[in-house]
Amino acid sequence: METYIPFCGAPPLPSELWSRWTLDPILLGGLALALLAGLSVAMHRGRFLAAWGLVVLLFVSPLCAASMALFSARVGQHVLLTLLAAPLLASALPAVRWPALPLACVFAVLFWTWHAPAPYAATLQSDLAYWAMHLSLFASATLLFAAMRARPERAPAAAALTGAQLTLYATLVTLAPTAWHDWHLATTAPFGLSPLADQQLAGALMWVGGGALFLATVATLAARFLADAPQEPHARRPR
């Protein structure tokens, strides 16, 4: 029976990491189709190209292979995918006038589900599970930020829920006394990290980096809302 090799390949050694680009023909073809489709509907092509380019880096560059060895690399990949690429894409595409709070709930459920031990392990044993994780996280985050952008006056509850659940997850990961994912028990040592230290680094990346990206996005939405708000006419002075 053949041993399954994850989509991004076997966990790399540090010496070979920078040679591990993921040039899978199906991946490259899918990215090319996404580029053509996105450019045909994007309202802001520059922002779309920035989001698309970031997604290419996340899955073609050696970060993809690094995520096979380090949980912190996988979390870093997800932070950039959902809190940077997704808001960029949402700002480039037509507005989505769906309620933001239910979308925040969907994103939270998907985020916690895919980072639980069993579903996470499944993504390392099946290409279908791997892409189900990333496509569902990216799509739900993009829809969430698009809805918040379309109706920023209704965004505070969704923003509060999203910020709270991401902070809670980062806190639990950082302070957990043991490593959660068995796969990484045998993959972190070549990088000079214990599995627990790798997990703590993942929590710190989400706590600091993810928090900063999320706050920047929320601040941008708030600034846009204030800029678009109708100005009160100046009161007339009594004669």
C-alpha positions, 0 to 999 in steps of 0.5 A, spaced: 500 500 500 502 506 497 503 512 503 499 518 502 503 524 500 500 531 502 499 536 497 504 540 499 509 534 499 513 531 505 515 535 511 521 538 508 528 539 512 531 546 513 536 545 508 531 544 502 526 548 504 527 554 499 527 549 493 520 546 495 516 550 490 509 547 489 508 547 481 502 542 481 499 543 474 492 543 477 494 548 482 497 553 477 491 552 472 486 553 477 490 559 479 490 562 472 482 560 471 481 564 478 485 570 475 481 570 468 475 570 472 476 575 477 479 580 472 472 580 468 468 582 474 473 585 479 471 593 480 478 594 483 483 590 478 489 593 482 486 590 489 484 584 486 491 582 483 494 584 490 489 579 493 491 574 487 498 574 488 498 573 495 494 567 494 499 565 489 505 566 494 501 562 500 500 556 496 506 556 490 512 558 495 515 554 500 510 556 505 506 551 503 511 546 504 513 549 511 506 548 513 507 540 512 512 541 518 510 547 522 503 548 525 506 555 526 507 556 518 500 553 517 497 558 522 501 564 518 498 561 512 491 562 514 492 568 518 495 571 511 489 568 507 483 570 511 485 576 514 489 579 508 488 576 502 480 575 503 479 583 505 483 585 499 479 580 495 472 583 498 474 590 497 475 588 489 469 585 488 462 587 487 459 588 494 455 583 498 449 585 501 448 579 506 447 580 513 454 580 516 453 577 523 451 570 520 457 570 516 461 571 522 458 565 525 459 561 519 467 563 519 468 562 526 465 555 526 469 553 520 475 556 523 474 552 529 472 546 526 478 545 521 483 547 526 481 541 531 485 535 531 481 530 527 479 535 521 486 538 521 489 531 521 484 529 515 487 535 511 494 531 511 491 525 509 487 527 503 487 532 498 480 533 498 480 535 505 486 540 504 482 544 499 476 543 503 479 547 509 482 552 505 477 554 500 472 554 505 476 558 510 478 563 504 470 564 501 467 565 508 472 570 510 471 574 503 464 573 504 464 576 511 469 582 509 465 583 503 458 584 507 462 588 513 464 593 507 457 593 504 454 595 510 459 598 515 453 600 520 451 593 521 458 590 522 460 592 529 457 585 532 460 581 526 467 584 528 466 583 535 465 576 534 470 575 529 475 578 533 473 575 540 473 568 537 480 569 534 483 571 540 480 566 544 483 561 539 490 564 539 490 564 547 488 557 548 493 555 543 499 559 546 497 557 553 495 549 552 500 545 556 501 540 550 501 540 543 494 538 539 496 535 533 500 529 533 502 530 526 507 535 528 510 531 534 515 528 529 516 534 524 518 540 528 525 538 531 529 539 524 527 546 525 530 547 532 523 547 535 519 542 540 512 541 538 509 545 544 514 551 542 511 551 535 504 551 537 506 557 542 509 560 536 503 559 532 498 562 537 503 568 538 502 569 530 495 569 530 495 573 537 499 579 534 500 578 527 492 576 526 490 581 531 494 587 527 491 585 521 484 584 523 484 591 527 487 594 520 481 592 516 476 594 521 479 601 522 479 601 514 471 599 514 470 605 520 474 610 516 470 608 510 463 609 514 465 615 517 467 618 510 460 616 507 456 618 512 451 624 510 454 631 513 449 634 518 447 641 515 450 647 519 445 650 524 443 657 522 445 662 527 439 666 530 438 673 528 
